[in-house]
Amino acid sequence: MRSCVGKIKLTNKQVSRLGIEPYQRFSPMLSKCCLLLAANESFQDAENDLQVLTGVEVGHSTHHRQVKKVDLSPPNVRQKLTEVCLDGGKVRVRTQEKGKPAYWKEYKTGRLQGIYYGAFFQDNLSVTNWVNSQNIGKTLYCLGDGHDGIWNLFAEIAEEDIRTEILDWYHLKENLYKIQAEKKFLADIEAELWYGQVEQAMTKLNKSKCVGVTQFTNYLRKHRHRLVNYMYFQAEELSSIGSGAVESAVKQIDKRLQIVGAQWKYENIPQMLSLRCAYLNGKLAPSYVM
């Protein structure tokens, strides 16, 4: 039996060696090119750019079908997992009813070891399952901002005695400087928090009557167990002290999901998130075997 790719006839042995499935119109490399372009721009732009780059015409609807049928499972960490950051992003969902405007829904993004990307739409269980499926080390540092939804997810990851939750230093500092007080006072509080001297900082704050102090002290009490000696953690390189890696991930994902005018069907969002993450994880590179 022979398989036909274009007008070239290949033997079964050649098909197996080249990794080509029978009766497929596209070679593995052309399929990967379609996915790579679709991961970075609209399907219409992907159609136009592929024709310019290769001379091959593949319609935008075909690009979309290529995305829908490929398996793009999130990656596994190659080493022990010791650090995870979680955050949320927004995607614009197309309404099913005519005349009604699109609306925004949240998706969750994870960054493991500051390297590996994963994103999930309205599916918190898949977020926690992905992290829990990794080879978790003796201590797992979990970084996030002050959003309750993120900490609720962390509560479902690893065992409590393994998990060390850390409040993002930069969010902590941002909230501190919302207090309407003299710069020297705020700088002193910042220094004490930086060195993990939370009780000393709380004592000074409780004596102050500046606007915003009450809100900030309540914020500190809420996250007291997540406030570490940031200076020590940074100096010893125990973990990151900020969730910048995952915030960067959200921005990079949004470059595709939030291109001008983009509205997504609810059922297509998970696969597009997976495609964008596959690109960011390097799974669409020419040398990568999918």
Residue pairs with C-beta under 8 A, 6 or more apart in sequence:
1 12
2 9
2 10
2 11
2 12
3 9
3 10
3 12
3 15
3 20
3 22
3 23
4 10
4 23
5 20
5 24
5 27
6 25
10 18
10 20
15 21
15 22
18 27
18 28
19 28
20 27
20 28
26 34
26 58
26 66
28 290
29 286
30 54
30 56
30 58
31 66
31 70
32 284
32 286
32 290
33 50
33 53
33 54
34 46
34 50
34 58
34 62
34 63
34 66
35 66
35 67
35 70
35 275
35 278
35 279
35 284
36 279
36 284
37 45
37 46
37 49
37 50
37 63
38 46
38 63
38 64
38 66
38 67
38 275
39 256
39 275
39 276
39 278
39 279
39 284
40 255
40 256
40 279
41 49
41 256
41 259
42 60
42 259
42 262
43 60
43 61
43 63
43 64
44 60
46 60
46 63
47 57
47 58
47 59
47 60
47 63
50 56
50 57
50 58
50 63
51 57
51 58
67 271
67 272
67 275
68 268
68 271
70 275
70 290
71 290
72 271
72 274
72 275
72 277
72 278
72 283
73 274
74 116
74 117
74 118
74 130
74 274
74 277
75 116
75 117
75 118
75 281
75 283
76 133
76 134
77 112
77 113
77 115
77 116
77 134
77 135
79 113
79 135
80 135
80 136
80 137
81 112
81 113
81 131
81 134
81 135
81 136
81 137
81 140
82 113
82 137
82 139
82 140
82 141
82 239
83 112
83 113
83 114
83 140
83 141
83 143
83 239
83 240
84 110
84 111
84 112
84 131
84 140
84 141
84 142
84 143
84 157
85 110
85 111
85 114
85 142
85 143
85 144
85 240
85 243
85 245
85 246
86 108
86 109
86 110
86 111
86 127
86 142
86 144
86 150
86 153
86 154
86 243
86 246
87 108
87 109
87 144
87 145
87 150
87 243
87 246
87 247
87 249
87 250
88 106
88 107
88 108
88 109
88 147
88 149
88 150
88 250
89 106
89 107
89 108
89 109
89 119
89 250
89 253
89 254
89 257
90 104
90 105
90 106
90 107
90 254
90 258
91 104
91 105
91 106
91 107
91 121
91 257
91 258
91 264
91 269
91 273
92 102
92 103
92 104
92 257
92 258
92 262
92 263
92 264
93 102
93 103
93 104
93 105
93 263
93 264
93 265
93 266
93 269
94 102
94 263
94 264
94 265
94 266
95 101
95 102
95 103
102 263
105 121
105 122
105 269
106 122
107 119
107 120
107 121
107 122
107 269
107 273
108 119
108 120
108 123
108 124
108 127
108 153
109 117
109 118
109 119
109 120
109 246
109 249
109 250
109 253
110 117
110 118
110 119
110 120
110 127
110 130
110 131
110 246
111 117
111 118
111 245
111 246
111 249
112 118
112 131
112 134
114 240
114 245
116 281
117 249
117 252
117 253
117 277
117 280
117 281
118 127
118 130
118 277
119 249
119 253
119 273
119 274
119 276
119 277
120 126
120 127
120 130
120 270
120 273
121 269
121 270
121 273
123 270
124 153
124 156
127 153
128 153
128 156
128 157
131 157
131 158
132 156
132 157
132 158
136 158
136 162
138 162
139 162
139 164
140 157
140 158
140 162
140 163
140 164
141 164
141 166
141 238
141 239
141 240
142 154
142 157
142 163
142 164
142 165
142 166
143 166
143 168
143 239
143 240
143 241
143 242
143 243
143 246
144 150
144 151
144 154
144 165
144 166
144 167
144 168
144 243
145 167
145 168
145 171
145 243
146 167
146 168
146 171
146 175
146 219
146 222
146 223
151 165
154 163
154 165
157 163
164 228
164 239
165 225
165 226
166 226
166 228
166 233
166 239
166 241
167 223
167 226
167 227
168 241
168 242
168 243
169 194
169 230
169 241
169 242
170 242
170 244
171 242
171 243
172 193
172 223
172 227
173 190
173 193
175 216
175 219
176 186
176 189
176 190
176 193
176 216
177 186
178 212
178 215
178 216
179 186
179 208
179 210
179 211
179 212
179 213
179 216
180 210
180 211
180 212
181 208
181 210
181 212
181 213
185 204
185 208
185 210
188 204
189 201
189 204
189 205
192 198
192 200
192 201
192 204
193 201
193 227
193 230
194 230
194 231
195 229
195 230
195 231
195 232
196 227
196 228
196 229
196 230
196 231
196 232
198 220
198 224
198 227
201 220
202 217
202 220
205 213
205 216
205 217
205 220
206 217
220 227
228 241
230 241
232 238
233 239
233 241
234 241
249 280
252 276
252 280
253 273
253 276
253 277
253 280
256 272
256 276
257 264
257 269
257 272
257 273
257 276
264 272
278 284
282 288
283 290
